[in-house]
Structures are given as C-alpha cells and as structure tokens.
C-alpha cells in the first residue's frame, strides 16, 4: 500500500482511534477509547493496574481485535488482525520482556528473522547497518559483537528499541522501558526515546513512573477503568495526574501527600 512507503511529516496524524472498545465475555476491558498519535511526538499512556493500558497496546499490536470502534492509520481505516499485519503496516512494539536472545550478539539480535540476504546472512552489511543505526541513536553500546548477556539493562533496552527501528516503523510502542533500571540507565533510555521522537516517529510510552513520563511526553493520556479520563501535558502537576489516575479529588491527594511528608519528617 502507498501509505506504507510515505513517511509522515512532523505533526501529521499517524494513528487515530475512535470509540474503540474491547470485551472479554462479560468483562469490558476498554470502552469508547479515543486516541491520536502524531509524527514526532511522545504520547504517554498512564493509568492504574487494570486501567486498560495493556489491552489497548495489544489491540494496536494486532494481538487482540477490538469489539467496537475504528482505527485509522495515515488516514485510512485499517484492521490490525495479526501482529505481523501491525508490524508490516508500521506499528512496532517493544514489550517489557524485550524478547532478546542472551547468547547472541547485538548484530544477531537486531537482524534475527530479518537477515539482509535471503539466501545467506551478509555479516559485514548487517554489522555496518547496526553500527550506523546505533550511532544515529547515540547508543552507548561497547561493541555490536558484544553478547546480550553482558549488557546492562539500559543497553538491552537500547538494542530492543533499535531492532524495532530496522523496519522503519511510523509508530513505536514502548511498554515500561525504564522498569527496574537505575538512575543512569533510566536517563540513557529517556534520551533514546527523545532521539526516536526527533527522527519523526510517533512514540507511545506506557509507564507507571510519572517523573519519566513528564520528562519526555508531549501529551499524557490517562486511562481509568478502561475509559479515557483526560489528556494532559508535561506541565500538568503531579497531583493532578495522580487525581486523574486514581479518581480521587485533588484535595484528597494533597492531604495524603502532606501526611506522607509528615511521616517522612518524623522518621528523620
């Protein structure tokens, strides 16, 4: 299809969801979800456990089929019936487990299943492409021949994101990319997300860490109990975001925060 070859310009709407719902028997996981993703922006998807984040990601990744609503991709209504369809169309997903082979090196992981030559692996060409991509991302990888098992958590996340970029997707979904990372590794991954955005990709970031979200997100979409519960910016206060996520009033959130600060003060 022609839309697969055309890379959108910055600010152009890549993905548009309208009224998307998903039911599992009598359970409604998503109800009337609206979502827009533009080229060159990071959209953070936040919410408490059970808010519907994982279900929505799996719908966009082609794992689950919506029971209602429409999905438009580059202006055309589409059906994401399989993960292969979503990936071919230009929607790549980096799940939290990363799906890397620890016994293989960086190059082998980047090209696993997508070797350059259809008849044999062109090791030299793959190594050159791997270095070129990692340099564009300013990735801190010591060597593309380094086995994954010897890399840090942040470096592994970098390899997983770089692998998703090889097929030149328009949208990349990142599921908790900074979970269980230290401060330095988290900063490395957040910088990488900004560079991916600057390349013109639309990024959907799923995270529970509000500080990480506010550091890189252009817009913050809150899900609560499977429904939209507000769209915010990085300038939105932490208190307001927590209020939208939990459904508690801002005054209630403020009182709990004040009590927490008092407890911390008493412990010191």
C-alpha positions, 0 to 999 in steps of 0.5 A: 500500500502507498501509505506504507512507503510515505513517511509522515511529516512532523505533526501529521496524524499517524494513528487515530482511534475512535470509540474503540472498545474491547470485551472479554465475555462479560468483562469490558476491558476498554470502552469508547477509547479515543486516541491520536498519535502524531509524527514526532511526538511522545504520547504517554499512556498512564493509568492504574493496574487494570486501567486498560493500558495493556489491552489497548497496546495489544489491540494496536499490536494486532494481538487482540481485535477490538469489539467496537470502534475504528482505527485509522492509520495515515488516514485510512481505516485499517484492521490490525488482525495479526501482529505481523499485519501491525508490524508490516503496516508500521506499528512496532512494539517493544514489550517489557520482556524485550524478547532478546536472545542472551547468547547472541550478539547485538548484530544477531539480535537486531537482524534475527528473522530479518537477515539482509540476504535471503539466501545467506546472512551478509555479516559485514552489511548487517554489522555496518547497518547496526553500527550506523543505526546505533550511532544515529541513536547515540547508543552507548553500546561497547561493541555490536559483537558484544553478547546480550548477556553482558549488557546492562539493562539500559543497553538491552533496552537500547538494542530492543528499541533499535531492532524495532527501528530496522523496519522503519516503523511510523509508530513505536510502542514502548511498554515500561522501558525504564522498569527496574533500571537505575538512575543512569540507565533510566536517563540513557533510555529517556534520551533514546526515546527523545532521539526516536521522537526527533527522527519523526516517529510517533512514540507511545510510552506506557509507564507507571513512573510519572517523573519519566513520563513528564520528562519526555511526553508531549501529551499524557493520556490517562486511562481509568477503568478502561475509559479515557479520563483526560489528556494532559501535558508535561506541565500538568502537576503531579497531583493532578495526574495522580487525581486523574489516575486514581479518581480521587479529588485533588484535595484528597491527594494533597492531604495524603501527600502532606501526611506522607511528608509528615511521616517522612519528617518524623522518621528523620 
